[in-house]
Amino acid sequence: TPKAEANGAKTGGEGEKTEEEDKDDKAAQSLLNKLIRSNLVNTTNQVEVLQRDPSSPLYSVKSFEELRLKPQLLQGVYAMGFNRPSKIQETALPMMLAEPPQNLIAQSQSGTGKTAAFVLAMLSHVDPENKWPQCMCVSPTYELALQTGKVIEQMGKYYPEVQLVYAIRGNKLERGTRLKDQIVIGTPGTVLDWCQKLKFIDPKKIKVFVLDEADVMIATQGHQDQSIRIQRMLPKTCQMLLFSATFEDTVWNFAKRIVPDPNIIKLKREEETLDTIKQYYVICNCKEEKFQALCNIYGAITIAQAMIFCHTRKTAGWLAGELSREGHQVALLSGEMQVEQRAAVIDRFRVGKEKVLVTTNVCARGIDVEQVSVVINFDLPVDKDGNPDNETYLHRIGRTGRFGKRGLAINMVDSKFSMNILNRIQEHFNKKIEKLDTDDLDEIE
Ligand code: ADP
């Protein structure tokens, strides 16, 4: 849930975050998701649609053909391996491609096809004969802008007349340049400079404006103001599109300032549940005993793949070392790693190169590694005030109802304090967490 992510940003035993760190964290999380995601996220939920004009018919498409795309674009879509529109694309695409253009605010979790949708809309609205910027997309960071750019290049593969330019710091153009590229993608500061100060772009000629990752964007106050200033330079007829993975009030208030008279599409995240999970706890006295208990568990049951959560980087590093010494193939995900490194670690774990993934809270947030059968809370999740972090607990071990396989969760308790946390988590979810005696493990499996 959005709330879990917002709260989660502050936990993990790595202290309180400044605004800048919090934004970096969100941007990094979002980038990580893009780097590791190769498929659409499954969902059984229906989209909620709020039409600007409720009396107009609502179109939804089940195939890309129905959209009457330019043949070069349809070819690009199929070359990417897309067979049919995703849940959100079914309604978002007809709205975005309608004549006259309609404005849209769309919210759905990462991996549901938002980027592909607005890229297709931008490419469709470009007139390749016109050699000036017509579509503009702003993203919160340089790296995220590059990822979107890659999608534009892939989808536009058979449409080479359409050119793309990155408005990002470091891309220095000569004074007096007038851009000929039809699509501009960049970060708000540079886009604003290019429109206003440097006049590389005539904002009055923009037909489609996309603001991506609104929730990450607003984490930086400066970005919010810059985005609004860009929006004000655009013509009234410009189509405004805004996308966000989460939707707190702050995002909503910002969205309304960017997108006048919007259609609104929301797709709820699949609910997570503990119903298919067997939950246990083990009592220990210190981290060495917790490690021993872990070894006993490994000795007793076959664990295909496990994720182990620790409170601090230090514990995670120590535990990974101990497990390697025991002969396990261990992957460690740690806060000081670059996003690309993290993505590589998760990828290796996904394909089974490593069977154990040791990680801290912060690193693992928002990662879905569906095939993991065993989750071990080496430390229980607590928030910065030392209260149980129920949302994180659920997100770590919960499964999405329809798609999730059965799972096993083991919690390590090493003090009165953590026993109290465990009890409160148990009460919160009203689901029994069974005591496990690691010297007699016949009961599990
Ligand atoms: P979001 O922007 O919501 O995070 P993306 O547009 O990046 O989602 O899509 C997530 C993943 O699913 C990407 O790997 C993308 O290539 C793929 N994808 C998007 N739309 C479709 C589709 N209609 N069919 C199959 N795969 C798709």
Residues whose N, C-alpha, C, O or C-beta is under 5 A from the ligand:
A	BS01	ADP	R37 S38 N39 L40 G81 F82 N83 R84 P85 S86 Q109 S110 G111 T112 G113 K114 T115 A116
